[in-house]
C-alpha cells in the first residue's frame, strides 16, 4: 500500500488523482477534512482508505510490512500562521517521526519541503543538501523555518543514503504551485485563482506596488509551477528509488505578476486591466521579490520531463477548470 498524508489537500488530492489514473491501488489517505468543502477534492476518486493524522502511527505499526512508500504532504502550509508550537508539532515533529520509522523499516519517504526555505534568496535558489548550507538559509516566516529545520535534520544522513542500501528519502522544494483543488486554502490560494476571481467579479486585477527601485510595479517575479508537473516529479521519484536528496520543483524560469495577469485575461477573452495598490506594512518585510528554481540537480539525476510555461499552465487551469461548471479534478 501507499500512504499519502495531506491527501485531501491541494497537491495531495492531485497526486491521488494521478496515482489512480496510472493504476496505483491500495492508497491510504491521511488527513483531516473539517467542516468546509475540502471533501470535494477527493469526491471523484475511486476506493480509498481514510485515516486521521492521530491514527497514523498506529496504522503504520500495524501494516508495516505492507507499506511500499510514504508520500508526506501533510503540513500547516500557511505562510502567515503565527502559532509556532502548532507548526513545530505538525511540520517538524510529525515529519521526523515518519522519517525515523521509514528509515528503520526500509520504506521510501518522499516529503514536501518548500522554496520558502530560501527566504529572500540571499543565498540563491540552489537545492544543496549539505547541513552547513541549509543552516545558512534565513526563511522569512515560521512555515519556511519549519521546513528548513526538517531539511537540516535529514540532510545529516543524505550522504549515507546515497552510498548505502538505505531506503530512499526525497525532499521536494516546491515553488509557487497553482492548479485545481486549491480552493479550500482561502487567502493562501495561488495568485492565478485570485486573479481569475478578481477579473470575473471586478473586471480588473490588483497587484502590489513595488518598493524597490530596481523593480517596477507588477514586475516582481516568482517561479509559478503547474501542480501536474509537481505530481509528475513525485511519481518519477517513486519509480527511481535509488535517488535521494533535496530537489527544487519549479519551472526554472521566473515570471512576473504582470505576465500572469495578462495570461489569465487572454484565456478569459478580456483586456488585461491592472491596478497597483499599496503593500501592507505587515507583508513588506517578508516579501519575496524574486524566486527561480535551479533545476540543475533534478536534471542531473535523470528527470527530463518539461515543465509547463505560465501561459500554458494558466490555459490548462482557466479553460480546463476555473471557467467550467466543475472546477475540481
Secondary structure as GFF3:
##gff-version 3
##sequence-region A 1 329
A	DSSP	beta_strand	2	5	.	.	.	ID=ss1
A	DSSP	alpha_helix	10	21	.	.	.	ID=ss2
A	DSSP	beta_strand	27	30	.	.	.	ID=ss3
A	DSSP	three_ten_helix	38	42	.	.	.	ID=ss4
A	DSSP	beta_strand	49	51	.	.	.	ID=ss5
A	DSSP	three_ten_helix	53	55	.	.	.	ID=ss6
A	DSSP	alpha_helix	56	62	.	.	.	ID=ss7
A	DSSP	three_ten_helix	64	66	.	.	.	ID=ss8
A	DSSP	beta_strand	69	72	.	.	.	ID=ss9
A	DSSP	alpha_helix	84	87	.	.	.	ID=ss10
A	DSSP	pi_helix	88	93	.	.	.	ID=ss11
A	DSSP	alpha_helix	94	105	.	.	.	ID=ss12
A	DSSP	beta_strand	108	114	.	.	.	ID=ss13
A	DSSP	three_ten_helix	115	118	.	.	.	ID=ss14
A	DSSP	alpha_helix	131	136	.	.	.	ID=ss15
A	DSSP	alpha_helix	142	155	.	.	.	ID=ss16
A	DSSP	alpha_helix	158	163	.	.	.	ID=ss17
A	DSSP	beta_strand	169	174	.	.	.	ID=ss18
A	DSSP	beta_strand	176	178	.	.	.	ID=ss19
A	DSSP	three_ten_helix	183	188	.	.	.	ID=ss20
A	DSSP	alpha_helix	191	202	.	.	.	ID=ss21
A	DSSP	beta_strand	205	208	.	.	.	ID=ss22
A	DSSP	beta_strand	221	222	.	.	.	ID=ss23
A	DSSP	beta_strand	224	226	.	.	.	ID=ss24
A	DSSP	alpha_helix	227	239	.	.	.	ID=ss25
A	DSSP	beta_strand	245	249	.	.	.	ID=ss26
A	DSSP	beta_strand	255	256	.	.	.	ID=ss27
A	DSSP	alpha_helix	257	268	.	.	.	ID=ss28
A	DSSP	beta_strand	274	277	.	.	.	ID=ss29
A	DSSP	alpha_helix	281	284	.	.	.	ID=ss30
A	DSSP	alpha_helix	296	300	.	.	.	ID=ss31
A	DSSP	alpha_helix	310	317	.	.	.	ID=ss32
A	DSSP	pi_helix	318	322	.	.	.	ID=ss33
###
